[in-house]
Amino acid sequence: MIYLVDAWLECAHPSLRILNKNTGEVCLTLNEQEVISYQEQGIFDVASLFSTNQEVIQELTNDLFIAKHIVYKL
């Protein structure tokens, strides 16, 4: 499955969504508190969102799914 990361981090109320790129289905949503908490815990950093390396993006999405305790069929 191919994911699209939709991140709004440089605004008053940051958020992040992971979508199924083929269907547009939202697979994961992080609210403002979760975004801040996950950044502070080192679960993700902004630099990883700009990576062109698919393995980095895959690891990021997996880490976010695990952190959110979501089991999503890959």
C-alpha positions as CSV (number, residue, x, y, z in Angstrom):
1,M,0.0,0.0,0.0
2,I,1.3,3.5,-0.8
3,Y,0.7,6.2,1.7
4,L,0.5,10.0,1.4
5,V,1.5,12.0,4.4
6,D,-0.5,15.2,4.8
7,A,1.2,17.3,7.5
8,W,0.3,20.8,8.7
9,L,3.0,21.5,11.2
10,E,3.9,25.1,10.9
11,C,0.6,26.6,11.9
12,A,-1.3,27.5,15.1
13,H,-2.9,24.0,15.4
14,P,-0.6,21.4,13.8
15,S,-2.0,18.1,12.5
16,L,-0.9,15.1,10.5
17,R,-2.9,12.6,8.5
18,I,-1.8,9.5,6.6
19,L,-3.9,8.6,3.6
20,N,-4.1,5.7,1.3
21,K,-2.7,7.3,-1.8
22,N,-4.9,5.1,-4.1
23,T,-8.2,5.6,-2.5
24,G,-7.8,8.8,-0.4
25,E,-9.0,7.0,2.7
26,V,-7.7,8.5,5.9
27,C,-5.8,5.8,7.7
28,L,-4.4,7.8,10.6
29,T,-5.0,11.2,12.1
30,L,-2.9,13.0,14.7
31,N,-4.3,16.0,16.5
32,E,-2.3,18.9,17.8
33,Q,-1.4,17.3,21.2
34,E,-0.4,14.1,19.5
35,V,1.8,15.8,17.0
36,I,3.6,17.8,19.7
37,S,3.9,14.8,22.0
38,Y,5.3,12.5,19.2
39,Q,7.8,15.1,18.2
40,E,9.0,15.5,21.8
41,Q,9.2,11.7,22.2
42,G,11.3,11.4,19.0
43,I,8.7,9.2,17.2
44,F,9.0,11.5,14.2
45,D,10.8,14.6,13.2
46,V,10.0,17.2,10.5
47,A,13.1,16.3,8.5
48,S,11.8,12.7,8.0
49,L,8.7,14.1,6.4
50,F,10.8,15.7,3.6
51,S,12.7,12.6,2.8
52,T,12.6,11.2,-0.7
53,N,13.8,7.8,0.5
54,Q,10.8,5.5,0.5
55,E,12.3,3.4,3.3
56,V,12.4,6.5,5.6
57,I,8.7,7.3,4.8
58,Q,7.7,3.6,5.4
59,E,9.5,3.6,8.7
60,L,7.8,6.8,9.7
61,T,4.3,5.6,8.8
62,N,4.9,2.3,10.6
63,D,6.2,4.1,13.7
64,L,3.1,6.4,13.7
65,F,0.7,3.5,13.3
66,I,2.4,1.7,16.2
67,A,2.5,4.8,18.4
68,K,-1.2,5.3,17.8
69,H,-1.9,1.6,18.5
70,I,-3.5,1.0,15.2
71,V,-3.2,-2.2,13.3
72,Y,-3.7,-1.4,9.7
73,K,-3.4,-4.1,7.0
74,L,-0.4,-3.1,4.9
